[in-house]
C-alpha cells in the first residue's frame, strides 16, 4: 500500500504542467549568463497549446563578438522547434539582440511563425498586445552606442552573479539574482523601467486592447497601469521566469528556480506533516 502511494506521488511529480499559453523572452542563448540548465528543466516539465518567444532568445550581439554555443544551447532550440512540429503554435517576436530575424517577419520557419508583434486572444476574451518592447526603449532606438556600452556592463554584472550563486550553492543557499538587485538600487534604472512600462501601456490603449505582454527589461511584473494590464515575462539570465496563461484565461508568473525548490520540498513537508499527525501505537 505504502509503495503504491509513493509510486503514484512520484508519477504525479513527473507529469508535465499543462498551460494554455506560455510566454518566455530574454533567454540570451550564446552567452554565459544564460541559465540554460534551468530553462531545459522548465521545458521538460511544461506543455502548452501556444508558446510565445518574446524576443532576445538568441543573443546575436554577443555571438558577433565571440562565438559561444554549447550543446545545451543548441538543445534549447531543438526543443522549441520540436514543439512547433508536435502541434504547439509557436510565435517568435524578435528583439534587439536577435534583430537579424526581423528580415523574416511575416514568414514561418520550421513551423515557427515570425512576427514583429501580435495580439493574443486569452481564454476569457481579453485581447493583449504581445511585443518584445525594445522599440519603446529610447536608448536602444536613439542611442544604440549607449545600449551597447550598457550591454557590456550588464555582462559583467551577470558574471559576478554566476560566481556569487556558485558560492551560495556551496553554502547550501538558494539562487539570488544579484544583477536584478543592483538594478533595483539604481534610481535611473527604476525611472527608465517606469517610463518603459507606461509607454507600452499607452500603445496598448492606442490599439484598444486590454493590456500588453512584453520582455526586454528583464523585470518580471504583473500589474495594472492606468486601468490596463502590464505583464512582463522576465528573463532566463536573472529571474528564470515565464508568464503562463491557465485554461480559464488567468495569468501567473512562474519563477522557475524558486518553483522547483518548492516542488522538491513539498514531498518532505507532506511526509513530515503525516508523521506529526499519526497517533502513537499503544500496547
JOLINZI-V690223 format. One record per run of one state. SS is the DSSP state (helix for helix, strand for strand, loop for the rest). FROM is the first residue (numbers start at 1). LEN is the number of residues. Records with the same first field share a line. If there is no record, write none. Layout:
SS = FROM-LEN / FROM-LEN
This chain:
loop = 1-1 / 15-2 / 25-4 / 30-6 / 54-4 / 59-1 / 66-5 / 86-3 / 93-6 / 105-3 / 110-2 / 115-2 / 122-5 / 132-2 / 137-1 / 143-1 / 171-7 / 186-1 / 207-4 / 215-6 / 226-2 / 233-8 / 246-5 / 278-6
helix = 2-13 / 36-10 / 60-6 / 71-15 / 99-6 / 134-3 / 138-5 / 144-27 / 178-8 / 187-20 / 256-22
strand = 17-8 / 29-1 / 46-8 / 58-1 / 89-4 / 108-2 / 112-3 / 117-5 / 127-5 / 211-4 / 221-5 / 228-5 / 241-5 / 251-5
